[in-house]
Amino acid sequence: MISVLRVDVDHEQCFGYQRCVQIAPNTFSLNEDGNSVAGPPADDEATIREAAWACPMQAIVVADD
């Protein structure tokens, strides 16, 4: 069975530090409010998990679906 990642950003917690975008630019981007948004996981799993770990607000949740 292939594991599929689910990546969610809590916009109540996100302060737009952009660390996730810097680490995993193929998965994360910023919206018009300067908050991170996650698209379909397009970076490798380790990179996405590193981006989530690097968030100073811990606003990113990565889960196996």
PDBQT receptor file of N, H, CA, C and O in Angstrom, charges set to zero:
ATOM      1  N   MET A   1       0.834  -1.178   0.000  1.00  0.00    +0.000 N 
ATOM      2  CA  MET A   1       0.000   0.000   0.000  1.00  0.00    +0.000 C 
ATOM      3  C   MET A   1       0.886   1.252   0.000  1.00  0.00    +0.000 C 
ATOM      4  O   MET A   1       1.834   1.342   0.780  1.00  0.00    +0.000 OA
ATOM      5  N   ILE A   2       0.583   2.190  -0.851  1.00  0.00    +0.000 N 
ATOM      6  H   ILE A   2      -0.187   2.116  -1.485  1.00  0.00    +0.000 HD
ATOM      7  CA  ILE A   2       1.351   3.425  -0.955  1.00  0.00    +0.000 C 
ATOM      8  C   ILE A   2       0.794   4.449   0.023  1.00  0.00    +0.000 C 
ATOM      9  O   ILE A   2      -0.410   4.701   0.070  1.00  0.00    +0.000 OA
ATOM     10  N   SER A   3       1.700   5.033   0.804  1.00  0.00    +0.000 N 
ATOM     11  H   SER A   3       2.678   4.828   0.766  1.00  0.00    +0.000 HD
ATOM     12  CA  SER A   3       1.300   6.061   1.764  1.00  0.00    +0.000 C 
ATOM     13  C   SER A   3       1.189   7.403   1.052  1.00  0.00    +0.000 C 
ATOM     14  O   SER A   3       2.069   7.786   0.282  1.00  0.00    +0.000 OA
ATOM     15  N   VAL A   4       0.105   8.105   1.317  1.00  0.00    +0.000 N 
ATOM     16  H   VAL A   4      -0.611   7.794   1.943  1.00  0.00    +0.000 HD
ATOM     17  CA  VAL A   4      -0.109   9.433   0.746  1.00  0.00    +0.000 C 
ATOM     18  C   VAL A   4      -0.069  10.437   1.894  1.00  0.00    +0.000 C 
ATOM     19  O   VAL A   4      -0.738  10.265   2.913  1.00  0.00    +0.000 OA
ATOM     20  N   LEU A   5       0.723  11.478   1.711  1.00  0.00    +0.000 N 
ATOM     21  H   LEU A   5       1.266  11.618   0.883  1.00  0.00    +0.000 HD
ATOM     22  CA  LEU A   5       0.816  12.502   2.750  1.00  0.00    +0.000 C 
ATOM     23  C   LEU A   5      -0.334  13.492   2.657  1.00  0.00    +0.000 C 
ATOM     24  O   LEU A   5      -0.768  13.871   1.569  1.00  0.00    +0.000 OA
ATOM     25  N   ARG A   6      -0.810  13.895   3.811  1.00  0.00    +0.000 N 
ATOM     26  H   ARG A   6      -0.458  13.587   4.695  1.00  0.00    +0.000 HD
ATOM     27  CA  ARG A   6      -1.764  14.990   3.903  1.00  0.00    +0.000 C 
ATOM     28  C   ARG A   6      -1.041  16.116   4.634  1.00  0.00    +0.000 C 
ATOM     29  O   ARG A   6      -0.517  15.918   5.730  1.00  0.00    +0.000 OA
ATOM     30  N   VAL A   7      -1.016  17.288   4.024  1.00  0.00    +0.000 N 
ATOM     31  H   VAL A   7      -1.442  17.448   3.133  1.00  0.00    +0.000 HD
ATOM     32  CA  VAL A   7      -0.317  18.429   4.602  1.00  0.00    +0.000 C 
ATOM     33  C   VAL A   7      -1.338  19.543   4.828  1.00  0.00    +0.000 C 
ATOM     34  O   VAL A   7      -2.004  19.986   3.893  1.00  0.00    +0.000 OA
ATOM     35  N   ASP A   8      -1.452  19.990   6.075  1.00  0.00    +0.000 N 
ATOM     36  H   ASP A   8      -0.910  19.631   6.836  1.00  0.00    +0.000 HD
ATOM     37  CA  ASP A   8      -2.393  21.045   6.428  1.00  0.00    +0.000 C 
ATOM     38  C   ASP A   8      -1.660  22.175   7.137  1.00  0.00    +0.000 C 
ATOM     39  O   ASP A   8      -0.729  21.938   7.907  1.00  0.00    +0.000 OA
ATOM     40  N   VAL A   9      -2.090  23.411   6.870  1.00  0.00    +0.000 N 
ATOM     41  H   VAL A   9      -2.846  23.604   6.244  1.00  0.00    +0.000 HD
ATOM     42  CA  VAL A   9      -1.539  24.586   7.543  1.00  0.00    +0.000 C 
ATOM     43  C   VAL A   9      -2.663  25.245   8.335  1.00  0.00    +0.000 C 
ATOM     44  O   VAL A   9      -3.726  25.546   7.792  1.00  0.00    +0.000 OA
ATOM     45  N   ASP A  10      -2.417  25.466   9.619  1.00  0.00    +0.000 N 
ATOM     46  H   ASP A  10      -1.553  25.223  10.061  1.00  0.00    +0.000 HD
ATOM     47  CA  ASP A  10      -3.376  26.153  10.480  1.00  0.00    +0.000 C 
ATOM     48  C   ASP A  10      -3.152  27.657  10.331  1.00  0.00    +0.000 C 
ATOM     49  O   ASP A  10      -2.180  28.198  10.857  1.00  0.00    +0.000 OA
ATOM     50  N   HIS A  11      -4.043  28.321   9.622  1.00  0.00    +0.000 N 
ATOM     51  H   HIS A  11      -4.833  27.881   9.195  1.00  0.00    +0.000 HD
ATOM     52  CA  HIS A  11      -3.873  29.748   9.352  1.00  0.00    +0.000 C 
ATOM     53  C   HIS A  11      -4.050  30.616  10.594  1.00  0.00    +0.000 C 
ATOM     54  O   HIS A  11      -3.671  31.788  10.585  1.00  0.00    +0.000 OA
ATOM     55  N   GLU A  12      -4.617  30.062  11.655  1.00  0.00    +0.000 N 
ATOM     56  H   GLU A  12      -4.925  29.110  11.662  1.00  0.00    +0.000 HD
ATOM     57  CA  GLU A  12      -4.701  30.789  12.924  1.00  0.00    +0.000 C 
ATOM     58  C   GLU A  12      -3.323  30.871  13.575  1.00  0.00    +0.000 C 
ATOM     59  O   GLU A  12      -3.040  31.809  14.320  1.00  0.00    +0.000 OA
ATOM     60  N   GLN A  13      -2.469  29.890  13.296  1.00  0.00    +0.000 N 
ATOM     61  H   GLN A  13      -2.700  29.127  12.691  1.00  0.00    +0.000 HD
ATOM     62  CA  GLN A  13      -1.132  29.818  13.889  1.00  0.00    +0.000 C 
ATOM     63  C   GLN A  13      -0.040  30.394  12.987  1.00  0.00    +0.000 C 
ATOM     64  O   GLN A  13       0.981  30.868  13.485  1.00  0.00    +0.000 OA
ATOM     65  N   CYS A  14      -0.238  30.361  11.674  1.00  0.00    +0.000 N 
ATOM     66  H   CYS A  14      -1.068  29.977  11.269  1.00  0.00    +0.000 HD
ATOM     67  CA  CYS A  14       0.790  30.777  10.723  1.00  0.00    +0.000 C 
ATOM     68  C   CYS A  14       1.017  32.290  10.792  1.00  0.00    +0.000 C 
ATOM     69  O   CYS A  14       0.075  33.079  10.714  1.00  0.00    +0.000 OA
ATOM     70  N   PHE A  15       2.284  32.674  10.938  1.00  0.00    +0.000 N 
ATOM     71  H   PHE A  15       3.049  32.034  11.001  1.00  0.00    +0.000 HD
ATOM     72  CA  PHE A  15       2.661  34.089  10.964  1.00  0.00    +0.000 C 
ATOM     73  C   PHE A  15       3.458  34.474   9.725  1.00  0.00    +0.000 C 
ATOM     74  O   PHE A  15       3.967  35.592   9.645  1.00  0.00    +0.000 OA
ATOM     75  N   GLY A  16       3.577  33.562   8.753  1.00  0.00    +0.000 N 
ATOM     76  H   GLY A  16       3.164  32.654   8.819  1.00  0.00    +0.000 HD
ATOM     77  CA  GLY A  16       4.231  33.879   7.487  1.00  0.00    +0.000 C 
ATOM     78  C   GLY A  16       5.742  33.999   7.558  1.00  0.00    +0.000 C 
ATOM     79  O   GLY A  16       6.327  34.837   6.871  1.00  0.00    +0.000 OA
ATOM     80  N   TYR A  17       6.384  33.176   8.376  1.00  0.00    +0.000 N 
ATOM     81  H   TYR A  17       5.909  32.495   8.933  1.00  0.00    +0.000 HD
ATOM     82  CA  TYR A  17       7.842  33.204   8.465  1.00  0.00    +0.000 C 
ATOM     83  C   TYR A  17       8.524  32.691   7.196  1.00  0.00    +0.000 C 
ATOM     84  O   TYR A  17       9.702  32.971   6.974  1.00  0.00    +0.000 OA
ATOM     85  N   GLN A  18       7.813  31.959   6.382  1.00  0.00    +0.000 N 
ATOM     86  H   GLN A  18       6.856  31.732   6.563  1.00  0.00    +0.000 HD
ATOM     87  CA  GLN A  18       8.251  31.475   5.075  1.00  0.00    +0.000 C 
ATOM     88  C   GLN A  18       9.286  30.352   5.118  1.00  0.00    +0.000 C 
ATOM     89  O   GLN A  18       9.824  29.985   4.073  1.00  0.00    +0.000 OA
ATOM     90  N   ARG A  19       9.573  29.811   6.262  1.00  0.00    +0.000 N 
ATOM     91  H   ARG A  19       9.136  30.109   7.111  1.00  0.00    +0.000 HD
ATOM     92  CA  ARG A  19      10.570  28.735   6.330  1.00  0.00    +0.000 C 
ATOM     93  C   ARG A  19      10.128  27.517   5.521  1.00  0.00    +0.000 C 
ATOM     94  O   ARG A  19      10.946  26.864   4.874  1.00  0.00    +0.000 OA
ATOM     95  N   CYS A  20       8.845  27.220   5.563  1.00  0.00    +0.000 N 
ATOM     96  H   CYS A  20       8.180  27.751   6.089  1.00  0.00    +0.000 HD
ATOM     97  CA  CYS A  20       8.348  26.071   4.804  1.00  0.00    +0.000 C 
ATOM     98  C   CYS A  20       8.533  26.288   3.302  1.00  0.00    +0.000 C 
ATOM     99  O   CYS A  20       8.892  25.364   2.572  1.00  0.00    +0.000 OA
ATOM    100  N   VAL A  21       8.287  27.508   2.856  1.00  0.00    +0.000 N 
ATOM    101  H   VAL A  21       7.996  28.259   3.449  1.00  0.00    +0.000 HD
ATOM    102  CA  VAL A  21       8.437  27.835   1.432  1.00  0.00    +0.000 C 
ATOM    103  C   VAL A  21       9.904  27.728   1.019  1.00  0.00    +0.000 C 
ATOM    104  O   VAL A  21      10.211  27.258  -0.077  1.00  0.00    +0.000 OA
ATOM    105  N   GLN A  22      10.794  28.159   1.886  1.00  0.00    +0.000 N 
ATOM    106  H   GLN A  22      10.544  28.541   2.776  1.00  0.00    +0.000 HD
ATOM    107  CA  GLN A  22      12.222  28.087   1.587  1.00  0.00    +0.000 C 
ATOM    108  C   GLN A  22      12.713  26.648   1.512  1.00  0.00    +0.000 C 
ATOM    109  O   GLN A  22      13.563  26.325   0.682  1.00  0.00    +0.000 OA
ATOM    110  N   ILE A  23      12.186  25.782   2.373  1.00  0.00    +0.000 N 
ATOM    111  H   ILE A  23      11.496  26.044   3.048  1.00  0.00    +0.000 HD
ATOM    112  CA  ILE A  23      12.642  24.393   2.432  1.00  0.00    +0.000 C 
ATOM    113  C   ILE A  23      11.946  23.519   1.402  1.00  0.00    +0.000 C 
ATOM    114  O   ILE A  23      12.595  22.692   0.761  1.00  0.00    +0.000 OA
ATOM    115  N   ALA A  24      10.647  23.682   1.230  1.00  0.00    +0.000 N 
ATOM    116  H   ALA A  24      10.120  24.353   1.750  1.00  0.00    +0.000 HD
ATOM    117  CA  ALA A  24       9.861  22.831   0.317  1.00  0.00    +0.000 C 
ATOM    118  C   ALA A  24       9.026  23.699  -0.624  1.00  0.00    +0.000 C 
ATOM    119  O   ALA A  24       7.800  23.727  -0.514  1.00  0.00    +0.000 OA
ATOM    120  N   PRO A  25       9.682  24.408  -1.550  1.00  0.00    +0.000 N 
ATOM    121  CA  PRO A  25       8.973  25.360  -2.406  1.00  0.00    +0.000 C 
ATOM    122  C   PRO A  25       8.010  24.736  -3.406  1.00  0.00    +0.000 C 
ATOM    123  O   PRO A  25       7.167  25.433  -3.970  1.00  0.00    +0.000 OA
ATOM    124  N   ASN A  26       8.127  23.435  -3.629  1.00  0.00    +0.000 N 
ATOM    125  H   ASN A  26       8.812  22.870  -3.170  1.00  0.00    +0.000 HD
ATOM    126  CA  ASN A  26       7.204  22.779  -4.558  1.00  0.00    +0.000 C 
ATOM    127  C   ASN A  26       5.897  22.369  -3.891  1.00  0.00    +0.000 C 
ATOM    128  O   ASN A  26       4.937  21.997  -4.566  1.00  0.00    +0.000 OA
ATOM    129  N   THR A  27       5.866  22.439  -2.565  1.00  0.00    +0.000 N 
ATOM    130  H   THR A  27       6.646  22.741  -2.017  1.00  0.00    +0.000 HD
ATOM    131  CA  THR A  27       4.677  22.054  -1.810  1.00  0.00    +0.000 C 
ATOM    132  C   THR A  27       4.007  23.260  -1.169  1.00  0.00    +0.000 C 
ATOM    133  O   THR A  27       2.779  23.331  -1.116  1.00  0.00    +0.000 OA
ATOM    134  N   PHE A  28       4.807  24.214  -0.680  1.00  0.00    +0.000 N 
ATOM    135  H   PHE A  28       5.804  24.156  -0.723  1.00  0.00    +0.000 HD
ATOM    136  CA  PHE A  28       4.272  25.367   0.036  1.00  0.00    +0.000 C 
ATOM    137  C   PHE A  28       4.422  26.656  -0.765  1.00  0.00    +0.000 C 
ATOM    138  O   PHE A  28       5.372  26.828  -1.529  1.00  0.00    +0.000 OA
ATOM    139  N   SER A  29       3.468  27.547  -0.570  1.00  0.00    +0.000 N 
ATOM    140  H   SER A  29       2.697  27.406   0.051  1.00  0.00    +0.000 HD
ATOM    141  CA  SER A  29       3.531  28.894  -1.149  1.00  0.00    +0.000 C 
ATOM    142  C   SER A  29       2.835  29.828  -0.163  1.00  0.00    +0.000 C 
ATOM    143  O   SER A  29       2.281  29.385   0.842  1.00  0.00    +0.000 OA
ATOM    144  N   LEU A  30       2.870  31.116  -0.462  1.00  0.00    +0.000 N 
ATOM    145  H   LEU A  30       3.320  31.476  -1.279  1.00  0.00    +0.000 HD
ATOM    146  CA  LEU A  30       2.198  32.089   0.393  1.00  0.00    +0.000 C 
ATOM    147  C   LEU A  30       0.951  32.601  -0.294  1.00  0.00    +0.000 C 
ATOM    148  O   LEU A  30       0.949  32.801  -1.509  1.00  0.00    +0.000 OA
ATOM    149  N   ASN A  31      -0.111  32.816   0.466  1.00  0.00    +0.000 N 
ATOM    150  H   ASN A  31      -0.110  32.654   1.453  1.00  0.00    +0.000 HD
ATOM    151  CA  ASN A  31      -1.329  33.397  -0.098  1.00  0.00    +0.000 C 
ATOM    152  C   ASN A  31      -1.247  34.919  -0.031  1.00  0.00    +0.000 C 
ATOM    153  O   ASN A  31      -0.230  35.471   0.389  1.00  0.00    +0.000 OA
ATOM    154  N   GLU A  32      -2.295  35.581  -0.436  1.00  0.00    +0.000 N 
ATOM    155  H   GLU A  32      -3.121  35.133  -0.778  1.00  0.00    +0.000 HD
ATOM    156  CA  GLU A  32      -2.303  37.045  -0.489  1.00  0.00    +0.000 C 
ATOM    157  C   GLU A  32      -2.202  37.694   0.894  1.00  0.00    +0.000 C 
ATOM    158  O   GLU A  32      -1.862  38.872   1.000  1.00  0.00    +0.000 OA
ATOM    159  N   ASP A  33      -2.497  36.930   1.954  1.00  0.00    +0.000 N 
ATOM    160  H   ASP A  33      -2.774  35.973   1.868  1.00  0.00    +0.000 HD
ATOM    161  CA  ASP A  33      -2.368  37.436   3.315  1.00  0.00    +0.000 C 
ATOM    162  C   ASP A  33      -0.981  37.179   3.906  1.00  0.00    +0.000 C 
ATOM    163  O   ASP A  33      -0.701  37.576   5.037  1.00  0.00    +0.000 OA
ATOM    164  N   GLY A  34      -0.122  36.519   3.142  1.00  0.00    +0.000 N 
ATOM    165  H   GLY A  34      -0.350  36.197   2.223  1.00  0.00    +0.000 HD
ATOM    166  CA  GLY A  34       1.222  36.203   3.618  1.00  0.00    +0.000 C 
ATOM    167  C   GLY A  34       1.310  34.939   4.437  1.00  0.00    +0.000 C 
ATOM    168  O   GLY A  34       2.346  34.657   5.040  1.00  0.00    +0.000 OA
ATOM    169  N   ASN A  35       0.220  34.161   4.468  1.00  0.00    +0.000 N 
ATOM    170  H   ASN A  35      -0.622  34.390   3.979  1.00  0.00    +0.000 HD
ATOM    171  CA  ASN A  35       0.216  32.880   5.174  1.00  0.00    +0.000 C 
ATOM    172  C   ASN A  35       0.588  31.757   4.228  1.00  0.00    +0.000 C 
ATOM    173  O   ASN A  35       0.337  31.819   3.025  1.00  0.00    +0.000 OA
ATOM    174  N   SER A  36       1.183  30.743   4.793  1.00  0.00    +0.000 N 
ATOM    175  H   SER A  36       1.387  30.692   5.771  1.00  0.00    +0.000 HD
ATOM    176  CA  SER A  36       1.562  29.573   4.021  1.00  0.00    +0.000 C 
ATOM    177  C   SER A  36       0.327  28.777   3.618  1.00  0.00    +0.000 C 
ATOM    178  O   SER A  36      -0.636  28.666   4.377  1.00  0.00    +0.000 OA
ATOM    179  N   VAL A  37       0.373  28.235   2.426  1.00  0.00    +0.000 N 
ATOM    180  H   VAL A  37       1.155  28.325   1.810  1.00  0.00    +0.000 HD
ATOM    181  CA  VAL A  37      -0.647  27.292   1.977  1.00  0.00    +0.000 C 
ATOM    182  C   VAL A  37       0.079  26.079   1.404  1.00  0.00    +0.000 C 
ATOM    183  O   VAL A  37       1.144  26.200   0.797  1.00  0.00    +0.000 OA
ATOM    184  N   ALA A  38      -0.505  24.935   1.605  1.00  0.00    +0.000 N 
ATOM    185  H   ALA A  38      -1.369  24.837   2.098  1.00  0.00    +0.000 HD
ATOM    186  CA  ALA A  38       0.078  23.695   1.104  1.00  0.00    +0.000 C 
ATOM    187  C   ALA A  38      -0.707  23.221  -0.097  1.00  0.00    +0.000 C 
ATOM    188  O   ALA A  38      -1.927  23.067  -0.044  1.00  0.00    +0.000 OA
ATOM    189  N   GLY A  39       0.003  22.994  -1.169  1.00  0.00    +0.000 N 
ATOM    190  H   GLY A  39       0.994  23.119  -1.212  1.00  0.00    +0.000 HD
ATOM    191  CA  GLY A  39      -0.599  22.380  -2.337  1.00  0.00    +0.000 C 
ATOM    192  C   GLY A  39      -0.407  20.881  -2.234  1.00  0.00    +0.000 C 
ATOM    193  O   GLY A  39      -0.032  20.371  -1.178  1.00  0.00    +0.000 OA
ATOM    194  N   PRO A  40      -0.656  20.186  -3.302  1.00  0.00    +0.000 N 
ATOM    195  CA  PRO A  40      -0.373  18.742  -3.286  1.00  0.00    +0.000 C 
ATOM    196  C   PRO A  40       1.103  18.526  -2.976  1.00  0.00    +0.000 C 
ATOM    197  O   PRO A  40       1.948  19.257  -3.495  1.00  0.00    +0.000 OA
ATOM    198  N   PRO A  41       1.436  17.538  -2.141  1.00  0.00    +0.000 N 
ATOM    199  CA  PRO A  41       2.835  17.289  -1.808  1.00  0.00    +0.000 C 
ATOM    200  C   PRO A  41       3.664  17.036  -3.073  1.00  0.00    +0.000 C 
ATOM    201  O   PRO A  41       3.467  16.036  -3.763  1.00  0.00    +0.000 OA
ATOM    202  N   ALA A  42       4.588  17.947  -3.366  1.00  0.00    +0.000 N 
ATOM    203  H   ALA A  42       4.748  18.760  -2.805  1.00  0.00    +0.000 HD
ATOM    204  CA  ALA A  42       5.395  17.840  -4.577  1.00  0.00    +0.000 C 
ATOM    205  C   ALA A  42       6.886  17.755  -4.265  1.00  0.00    +0.000 C 
ATOM    206  O   ALA A  42       7.701  17.616  -5.177  1.00  0.00    +0.000 OA
ATOM    207  N   ASP A  43       7.248  17.838  -2.998  1.00  0.00    +0.000 N 
ATOM    208  H   ASP A  43       6.586  17.951  -2.257  1.00  0.00    +0.000 HD
ATOM    209  CA  ASP A  43       8.619  17.599  -2.557  1.00  0.00    +0.000 C 
ATOM    210  C   ASP A  43       8.640  16.212  -1.924  1.00  0.00    +0.000 C 
ATOM    211  O   ASP A  43       7.585  15.641  -1.646  1.00  0.00    +0.000 OA
ATOM    212  N   ASP A  44       9.840  15.663  -1.694  1.00  0.00    +0.000 N 
ATOM    213  H   ASP A  44      10.697  16.126  -1.921  1.00  0.00    +0.000 HD
ATOM    214  CA  ASP A  44       9.886  14.339  -1.080  1.00  0.00    +0.000 C 
ATOM    215  C   ASP A  44       9.440  14.431   0.387  1.00  0.00    +0.000 C 
ATOM    216  O   ASP A  44       9.467  15.501   0.995  1.00  0.00    +0.000 OA
ATOM    217  N   GLU A  45       9.039  13.312   0.924  1.00  0.00    +0.000 N 
ATOM    218  H   GLU A  45       9.017  12.442   0.431  1.00  0.00    +0.000 HD
ATOM    219  CA  GLU A  45       8.463  13.272   2.268  1.00  0.00    +0.000 C 
ATOM    220  C   GLU A  45       9.402  13.855   3.323  1.00  0.00    +0.000 C 
ATOM    221  O   GLU A  45       8.960  14.611   4.188  1.00  0.00    +0.000 OA
ATOM    222  N   ALA A  46      10.670  13.520   3.264  1.00  0.00    +0.000 N 
ATOM    223  H   ALA A  46      11.029  12.906   2.561  1.00  0.00    +0.000 HD
ATOM    224  CA  ALA A  46      11.622  14.028   4.255  1.00  0.00    +0.000 C 
ATOM    225  C   ALA A  46      11.705  15.551   4.210  1.00  0.00    +0.000 C 
ATOM    226  O   ALA A  46      11.794  16.194   5.256  1.00  0.00    +0.000 OA
ATOM    227  N   THR A  47      11.676  16.127   3.030  1.00  0.00    +0.000 N 
ATOM    228  H   THR A  47      11.603  15.604   2.180  1.00  0.00    +0.000 HD
ATOM    229  CA  THR A  47      11.747  17.578   2.880  1.00  0.00    +0.000 C 
ATOM    230  C   THR A  47      10.491  18.239   3.427  1.00  0.00    +0.000 C 
ATOM    231  O   THR A  47      10.573  19.274   4.088  1.00  0.00    +0.000 OA
ATOM    232  N   ILE A  48       9.342  17.658   3.161  1.00  0.00    +0.000 N 
ATOM    233  H   ILE A  48       9.275  16.817   2.624  1.00  0.00    +0.000 HD
ATOM    234  CA  ILE A  48       8.076  18.209   3.664  1.00  0.00    +0.000 C 
ATOM    235  C   ILE A  48       8.040  18.148   5.188  1.00  0.00    +0.000 C 
ATOM    236  O   ILE A  48       7.618  19.102   5.841  1.00  0.00    +0.000 OA
ATOM    237  N   ARG A  49       8.478  17.039   5.745  1.00  0.00    +0.000 N 
ATOM    238  H   ARG A  49       8.821  16.264   5.214  1.00  0.00    +0.000 HD
ATOM    239  CA  ARG A  49       8.501  16.912   7.206  1.00  0.00    +0.000 C 
ATOM    240  C   ARG A  49       9.508  17.889   7.825  1.00  0.00    +0.000 C 
ATOM    241  O   ARG A  49       9.260  18.431   8.902  1.00  0.00    +0.000 OA
ATOM    242  N   GLU A  50      10.632  18.113   7.154  1.00  0.00    +0.000 N 
ATOM    243  H   GLU A  50      10.833  17.672   6.280  1.00  0.00    +0.000 HD
ATOM    244  CA  GLU A  50      11.604  19.098   7.636  1.00  0.00    +0.000 C 
ATOM    245  C   GLU A  50      10.994  20.498   7.625  1.00  0.00    +0.000 C 
ATOM    246  O   GLU A  50      11.190  21.268   8.565  1.00  0.00    +0.000 OA
ATOM    247  N   ALA A  51      10.260  20.829   6.570  1.00  0.00    +0.000 N 
ATOM    248  H   ALA A  51      10.101  20.204   5.806  1.00  0.00    +0.000 HD
ATOM    249  CA  ALA A  51       9.606  22.135   6.477  1.00  0.00    +0.000 C 
ATOM    250  C   ALA A  51       8.602  22.317   7.612  1.00  0.00    +0.000 C 
ATOM    251  O   ALA A  51       8.521  23.394   8.202  1.00  0.00    +0.000 OA
ATOM    252  N   ALA A  52       7.842  21.277   7.917  1.00  0.00    +0.000 N 
ATOM    253  H   ALA A  52       7.908  20.402   7.437  1.00  0.00    +0.000 HD
ATOM    254  CA  ALA A  52       6.870  21.348   9.016  1.00  0.00    +0.000 C 
ATOM    255  C   ALA A  52       7.595  21.524  10.346  1.00  0.00    +0.000 C 
ATOM    256  O   ALA A  52       7.175  22.326  11.180  1.00  0.00    +0.000 OA
ATOM    257  N   TRP A  53       8.675  20.786  10.547  1.00  0.00    +0.000 N 
ATOM    258  H   TRP A  53       9.017  20.135   9.869  1.00  0.00    +0.000 HD
ATOM    259  CA  TRP A  53       9.447  20.883  11.785  1.00  0.00    +0.000 C 
ATOM    260  C   TRP A  53      10.050  22.271  11.950  1.00  0.00    +0.000 C 
ATOM    261  O   TRP A  53      10.161  22.768  13.071  1.00  0.00    +0.000 OA
ATOM    262  N   ALA A  54      10.444  22.905  10.839  1.00  0.00    +0.000 N 
ATOM    263  H   ALA A  54      10.354  22.501   9.929  1.00  0.00    +0.000 HD
ATOM    264  CA  ALA A  54      11.105  24.208  10.874  1.00  0.00    +0.000 C 
ATOM    265  C   ALA A  54      10.148  25.365  11.159  1.00  0.00    +0.000 C 
ATOM    266  O   ALA A  54      10.596  26.477  11.438  1.00  0.00    +0.000 OA
ATOM    267  N   CYS A  55       8.854  25.122  11.094  1.00  0.00    +0.000 N 
ATOM    268  H   CYS A  55       8.490  24.219  10.867  1.00  0.00    +0.000 HD
ATOM    269  CA  CYS A  55       7.885  26.192  11.349  1.00  0.00    +0.000 C 
ATOM    270  C   CYS A  55       7.956  26.614  12.812  1.00  0.00    +0.000 C 
ATOM    271  O   CYS A  55       7.683  25.802  13.696  1.00  0.00    +0.000 OA
ATOM    272  N   PRO A  56       8.320  27.877  13.088  1.00  0.00    +0.000 N 
ATOM    273  CA  PRO A  56       8.452  28.295  14.475  1.00  0.00    +0.000 C 
ATOM    274  C   PRO A  56       7.113  28.321  15.227  1.00  0.00    +0.000 C 
ATOM    275  O   PRO A  56       7.092  28.289  16.458  1.00  0.00    +0.000 OA
ATOM    276  N   MET A  57       6.018  28.377  14.499  1.00  0.00    +0.000 N 
ATOM    277  H   MET A  57       6.036  28.403  13.499  1.00  0.00    +0.000 HD
ATOM    278  CA  MET A  57       4.698  28.397  15.130  1.00  0.00    +0.000 C 
ATOM    279  C   MET A  57       4.048  27.024  15.181  1.00  0.00    +0.000 C 
ATOM    280  O   MET A  57       2.957  26.867  15.730  1.00  0.00    +0.000 OA
ATOM    281  N   GLN A  58       4.726  26.015  14.600  1.00  0.00    +0.000 N 
ATOM    282  H   GLN A  58       5.612  26.142  14.154  1.00  0.00    +0.000 HD
ATOM    283  CA  GLN A  58       4.182  24.653  14.539  1.00  0.00    +0.000 C 
ATOM    284  C   GLN A  58       2.785  24.641  13.927  1.00  0.00    +0.000 C 
ATOM    285  O   GLN A  58       1.875  23.965  14.408  1.00  0.00    +0.000 OA
ATOM    286  N   ALA A  59       2.647  25.412  12.851  1.00  0.00    +0.000 N 
ATOM    287  H   ALA A  59       3.386  25.961  12.460  1.00  0.00    +0.000 HD
ATOM    288  CA  ALA A  59       1.351  25.569  12.185  1.00  0.00    +0.000 C 
ATOM    289  C   ALA A  59       1.094  24.506  11.121  1.00  0.00    +0.000 C 
ATOM    290  O   ALA A  59       0.008  24.462  10.543  1.00  0.00    +0.000 OA
ATOM    291  N   ILE A  60       2.073  23.656  10.860  1.00  0.00    +0.000 N 
ATOM    292  H   ILE A  60       2.955  23.692  11.329  1.00  0.00    +0.000 HD
ATOM    293  CA  ILE A  60       1.949  22.670   9.776  1.00  0.00    +0.000 C 
ATOM    294  C   ILE A  60       1.812  21.274  10.369  1.00  0.00    +0.000 C 
ATOM    295  O   ILE A  60       2.575  20.871  11.247  1.00  0.00    +0.000 OA
ATOM    296  N   VAL A  61       0.815  20.548   9.862  1.00  0.00    +0.000 N 
ATOM    297  H   VAL A  61       0.196  20.875   9.149  1.00  0.00    +0.000 HD
ATOM    298  CA  VAL A  61       0.601  19.163  10.269  1.00  0.00    +0.000 C 
ATOM    299  C   VAL A  61       0.784  18.287   9.041  1.00  0.00    +0.000 C 
ATOM    300  O   VAL A  61       0.164  18.511   8.001  1.00  0.00    +0.000 OA
ATOM    301  N   VAL A  62       1.646  17.287   9.179  1.00  0.00    +0.000 N 
ATOM    302  H   VAL A  62       2.150  17.106  10.024  1.00  0.00    +0.000 HD
ATOM    303  CA  VAL A  62       1.868  16.325   8.106  1.00  0.00    +0.000 C 
ATOM    304  C   VAL A  62       1.420  14.966   8.634  1.00  0.00    +0.000 C 
ATOM    305  O   VAL A  62       1.875  14.521   9.688  1.00  0.00    +0.000 OA
ATOM    306  N   ALA A  63       0.536  14.316   7.904  1.00  0.00    +0.000 N 
ATOM    307  H   ALA A  63       0.167  14.678   7.048  1.00  0.00    +0.000 HD
ATOM    308  CA  ALA A  63       0.009  13.032   8.337  1.00  0.00    +0.000 C 
ATOM    309  C   ALA A  63      -0.055  12.075   7.160  1.00  0.00    +0.000 C 
ATOM    310  O   ALA A  63      -0.236  12.485   6.014  1.00  0.00    +0.000 OA
ATOM    311  N   ASP A  64       0.098  10.789   7.463  1.00  0.00    +0.000 N 
ATOM    312  H   ASP A  64       0.245  10.456   8.394  1.00  0.00    +0.000 HD
ATOM    313  CA  ASP A  64      -0.103   9.754   6.456  1.00  0.00    +0.000 C 
ATOM    314  C   ASP A  64      -1.592   9.563   6.313  1.00  0.00    +0.000 C 
ATOM    315  O   ASP A  64      -2.298   9.372   7.302  1.00  0.00    +0.000 OA
ATOM    316  N   ASP A  65      -2.071   9.613   5.089  1.00  0.00    +0.000 N 
ATOM    317  H   ASP A  65      -1.497   9.769   4.285  1.00  0.00    +0.000 HD
ATOM    318  CA  ASP A  65      -3.502   9.412   4.850  1.00  0.00    +0.000 C 
ATOM    319  C   ASP A  65      -3.820   7.966   4.689  1.00  0.00    +0.000 C 
ATOM    320  O   ASP A  65      -4.979   7.608   4.481  1.00  0.00    +0.000 OA
TER     321      ASP A  65
